[in-house]
Amino acid sequence: MRTREKAAFGLGVGAGFLYMYGRRWPWEDFRGRVVLITGGTRGLGLNLAREFAARGAKLAVCARDPREVDAARWELERRGAEVYAAACDIGDGGRARALVREVEARLGSIDVLVNNAGVIMVGPHENQEIADYEEAMRVHFWGPLHLILAVVDGMKRRRSGRIVNIASIGGKFSMPHLVPYGASKFALVGLSEGLAAELSRYGVYVTTVCPGLTRTGSFLNASFKGRHGAEYTWFSLLHGVPLLSMDARRAARLIVEACRKGEPELILTPLGKLGAAIQGLLPKTMSRLLSALNTFLPGPGPAGGGRRAGRDSETRLTRSFLLRGVRRAAAINNE
């Protein structure tokens, strides 16, 4: 065999190996599958729970607020789903492991883990504190890691499982005035992508989801520092722009389908895809664009101003008709 023919043969064998090794085997559906969703009581998490319920899954949802947990349980059971709901702080490793044991005792082995719980702190870096970074890392990185470690050995033994990590487009390029959030989402993306490479050989597929702005009304429950009203105004108004944001129900459908197929990554919005491409190919350009954006954002507020919830930071502009549609979405999504 000539050298050129040997090279072609080797390339063909290599391509075939890579195809078979990296091939995903989609599940037919989620009927009877056990799905654990953190932060599954409102916003995108609740929409994911609704979508999985519509596909016949058995659901476990958790959040820190017991009242939200009860409301979500009632709604999902009314939709005909079998539900286990619990109040849980996933940043506590012992509580996260206990949650997994409780779910498996009630519903059976966990087939799908969706790490969706999140916190958002908006404000300039001058008004952020170490505690803000620690909280973001605890919820966005340590919490998912605790839960992944609790379920992954069982998935590997069964040679079947799905892990969905809801990161953010902020985990691809870090936005000004969202630095603790972006830093923690970068950590989650790194964890998720590395595990995707290692676990696929066991039939366990990890999907890294990077949503952009989603019309859930979550800005009402976000926290703001610095000039609270000004920060809340720009952040909330962006969520009401259809070309910049995505309907939460559509986002949930796309995420659940990517999970079913075992896709390694899903970036939801066109603007997010464009931003990720620019960051990957032209990082200097992205840095300049973000720097330019920062000049339009509010300056630092007084030191020691503390944090304030979005619903407590309303301005005349945010109470106007501009947010009427997304406020309706907030009511639908328990925000």
C-alpha positions in Angstrom: 0.0 0.0 0.0 1.4 3.4 -1.0 2.1 6.0 1.6 -0.7 8.2 0.3 -3.2 5.3 0.4 -2.0 4.4 4.0 -2.6 8.0 5.0 -6.1 8.0 3.6 -6.9 4.7 5.2 -5.7 5.9 8.6 -7.7 9.1 8.3 -10.8 7.0 7.4 -10.3 4.7 10.4 -9.7 7.7 12.7 -12.8 9.5 11.4 -14.9 6.4 11.9 -13.6 5.9 15.4 -14.3 9.5 16.4 -17.7 9.3 14.9 -18.6 6.1 16.8 -17.0 7.3 20.1 -18.6 10.7 20.0 -22.0 9.5 18.7 -25.0 10.3 20.9 -27.9 7.8 21.3 -31.0 9.9 21.8 -33.6 8.7 24.3 -37.0 8.0 22.7 -38.7 10.0 25.4 -38.8 10.9 29.1 -41.7 8.7 30.1 -41.1 7.3 33.5 -37.6 8.9 33.8 -36.7 10.6 37.1 -35.7 14.2 36.6 -34.2 16.4 39.4 -34.3 20.1 38.7 -32.7 22.6 41.1 -34.4 26.0 41.2 -37.4 24.3 39.6 -40.0 26.4 41.3 -40.0 29.5 39.2 -38.7 31.1 36.0 -36.8 28.9 33.5 -36.6 26.0 36.1 -40.4 25.9 36.4 -40.8 26.0 32.6 -38.4 23.1 32.4 -40.4 21.2 35.0 -43.6 21.8 33.0 -41.9 20.5 29.8 -40.5 17.4 31.4 -43.9 16.8 33.0 -45.6 17.0 29.6 -43.2 14.4 28.4 -44.2 11.9 31.1 -41.2 12.3 33.5 -41.3 11.9 37.3 -40.2 15.2 38.8 -38.2 16.3 41.8 -37.8 20.0 42.2 -36.1 22.0 44.9 -35.5 25.7 45.9 -34.6 27.5 49.1 -38.0 29.1 49.7 -40.6 26.5 51.2 -43.5 28.6 49.9 -42.2 28.5 46.3 -41.7 24.7 46.7 -45.3 24.2 47.8 -46.7 26.3 45.0 -44.6 24.5 42.4 -45.6 21.1 43.8 -49.3 22.0 43.6 -49.1 23.3 40.1 -47.1 20.3 38.7 -49.3 17.8 40.4 -52.3 19.5 39.0 -50.8 18.9 35.6 -50.7 15.2 36.3 -47.1 14.8 37.2 -45.6 12.6 40.0 -43.7 15.2 42.0 -41.3 15.2 45.0 -40.6 18.8 46.1 -38.2 19.9 48.8 -36.7 23.1 50.3 -32.9 22.7 49.9 -29.8 24.9 49.8 -27.7 23.1 47.2 -24.6 25.0 48.2 -24.6 22.9 51.4 -22.9 19.7 50.3 -24.5 17.5 53.0 -28.0 18.8 52.2 -27.4 18.3 48.5 -26.4 14.7 49.0 -29.3 14.1 51.4 -31.7 15.5 48.7 -30.4 12.9 46.2 -31.1 10.1 48.7 -34.6 11.5 49.4 -35.4 11.7 45.7 -34.2 8.2 44.9 -36.1 6.8 47.9 -39.3 8.4 46.7 -39.1 8.2 42.9 -36.2 5.8 42.0 -32.7 6.4 40.5 -32.1 9.8 39.0 -31.9 9.7 35.2 -31.6 13.4 34.6 -30.0 16.1 36.7 -30.7 19.7 35.7 -28.5 22.2 37.6 -30.6 25.3 37.2 -30.5 27.2 40.5 -29.0 30.6 40.3 -28.6 34.0 41.9 -28.0 37.3 40.1 -26.2 40.3 41.6 -26.1 43.4 39.4 -23.9 46.3 40.0 -20.4 47.8 39.4 -17.4 46.0 40.7 -16.7 48.9 43.2 -19.9 47.9 45.0 -19.3 44.1 45.0 -17.9 42.4 48.0 -16.1 39.1 48.5 -19.3 37.7 49.9 -21.1 38.3 46.6 -18.4 36.3 44.8 -18.6 33.5 47.4 -22.4 33.3 47.1 -22.3 33.1 43.3 -19.7 30.4 43.4 -21.6 28.4 46.0 -24.8 28.4 44.0 -23.4 28.2 40.5 -20.4 25.9 40.9 -20.2 24.1 44.3 -23.9 23.3 44.3 -23.9 21.6 40.8 -20.7 19.8 41.7 -22.1 18.4 44.9 -25.2 17.1 43.1 -23.2 15.7 40.1 -20.9 13.8 42.4 -24.0 12.4 44.2 -25.6 11.0 41.0 -22.8 10.3 38.6 -21.7 6.9 40.0 -25.2 5.5 39.6 -25.5 6.8 36.1 -22.1 5.3 35.2 -23.2 1.9 36.6 -26.4 2.0 34.6 -24.4 3.4 31.6 -27.2 5.9 31.1 -27.9 9.4 32.3 -28.2 13.0 31.4 -26.7 16.0 33.2 -27.8 19.5 32.1 -25.9 22.5 33.5 -27.8 25.8 33.0 -24.9 28.2 32.7 -25.2 31.5 30.8 -24.0 33.3 27.9 -22.2 35.2 30.7 -20.1 32.0 31.0 -18.8 32.7 27.5 -18.0 36.4 27.8 -18.3 38.2 31.1 -20.6 41.3 31.1 -19.8 44.5 33.0 -21.8 45.0 36.2 -22.3 41.2 36.4 -18.8 40.1 37.3 -19.5 37.7 40.2 -22.2 36.1 38.1 -20.0 35.8 35.1 -17.0 34.5 37.0 -19.1 31.7 38.6 -20.8 30.8 35.3 -17.3 30.5 33.6 -16.5 28.0 36.3 -19.6 26.0 35.7 -19.0 26.0 31.9 -15.4 24.7 32.5 -16.7 22.0 34.9 -19.5 21.0 32.4 -17.3 20.8 29.3 -14.7 18.8 31.0 -17.2 16.3 32.4 -18.9 16.0 29.0 -15.6 14.8 27.6 -15.0 12.3 30.4 -18.4 10.8 31.0 -19.6 10.2 27.4 -17.7 6.9 27.4 -20.1 5.6 30.1 -23.3 6.6 28.3 -23.6 9.7 30.5 -24.1 12.9 28.4 -23.5 16.4 29.8 -25.2 19.3 28.1 -23.9 22.8 28.8 -26.7 25.3 28.2 -25.8 29.0 27.8 -29.1 31.1 27.7 -29.1 34.7 27.0 -31.9 36.9 28.3 -35.0 34.9 28.9 -38.5 36.5 29.4 -39.3 35.0 32.7 -39.5 38.1 34.9 -36.5 37.0 36.9 -35.2 40.5 37.2 -37.8 41.1 39.9 -36.0 38.7 42.2 -32.4 39.6 41.1 -30.3 41.7 43.6 -28.9 45.1 42.8 -26.1 47.1 44.3 -24.7 50.6 43.8 -27.3 52.9 42.3 -30.2 50.5 42.7 -32.9 52.2 40.6 -30.5 52.9 37.7 -29.1 49.4 37.7 -32.5 47.8 37.9 -33.8 50.0 35.0 -31.2 49.0 32.4 -31.2 45.3 33.4 -35.0 44.9 33.4 -35.6 46.8 30.2 -33.3 44.5 28.3 -35.4 41.6 29.3 -38.4 43.1 27.5 -36.8 43.5 24.1 -38.0 40.5 21.9 -35.0 40.6 19.6 -32.6 40.4 22.6 -34.6 37.9 24.7 -36.3 34.5 24.3 -39.7 33.3 25.4 -39.2 31.0 28.4 -41.4 28.2 27.1 -39.5 28.0 23.9 -36.2 28.0 25.8 -37.4 25.1 27.9 -38.5 23.1 24.9 -35.1 23.5 23.2 -33.2 22.6 26.4 -35.3 19.4 27.0 -34.8 18.3 23.4 -31.0 18.9 23.7 -31.0 16.9 26.8 -32.9 14.0 25.1 -30.4 14.0 22.3 -27.4 14.3 24.6 -26.1 17.4 22.9 -22.9 18.8 24.4 -23.8 22.4 24.1 -26.8 24.7 23.5 -26.5 28.5 23.1 -30.1 29.7 22.9 -30.3 33.2 21.5 -28.9 34.5 18.2 -27.2 37.4 20.0 -25.6 34.9 22.4 -24.3 32.8 19.5 -22.9 36.0 17.8 -21.3 37.1 21.1 -19.7 33.7 21.7 -18.4 33.6 18.1 -16.9 37.1 18.5 -15.3 36.2 21.8 -13.8 33.0 20.4 -12.5 34.5 17.2 -11.9 38.2 18.0 -11.5 38.5 21.8 -10.0 42.0 21.5 -13.0 43.2 19.6 -15.3 41.8 22.2 -13.3 43.5 25.0 -13.7 46.8 23.2 -17.4 46.3 22.7 -18.0 45.5 26.3 -15.9 48.4 27.4 -18.0 50.7 25.2 -21.2 49.2 26.7 -19.8 49.9 30.2 -19.6 53.6 29.5 -23.5 53.7 29.2 -24.0 51.8 32.5 -24.5 53.6 35.9 -21.5 54.7 37.9 -20.7 53.3 41.3 -23.1 54.0 44.2 -22.2 55.0 47.7 -20.1 52.5 49.7 -22.1 50.4 52.1 -25.4 50.8 50.1 -26.2 47.1 50.4 -28.2 45.0 48.1 -31.9 45.5 47.1 -34.3 43.2 45.3 -35.5 44.3 41.9 -39.1 44.6 43.0 -37.9 47.1 45.6 -35.9 49.2 43.1 -38.7 50.3 40.7 -38.5 53.6 38.8 -41.1 55.4 36.7 -39.6 53.9 33.6 -39.8 50.3 34.8 -43.4 50.8 35.9 -44.3 51.9 32.4 -45.9 50.0 29.6 -42.5 49.0 28.3 -42.4 46.0 30.8 -46.1 45.1 30.6 -45.5 41.9 28.6 -42.6 40.6 30.6 -44.5 41.3 33.9 -47.3 39.1 32.6 -44.6 36.4 32.0 -43.4 37.0 35.6 -46.8 36.1 36.9 -47.1 33.0 34.8 -43.6 31.9 35.9 -44.1 32.4 39.7 -41.6 35.3 39.7 
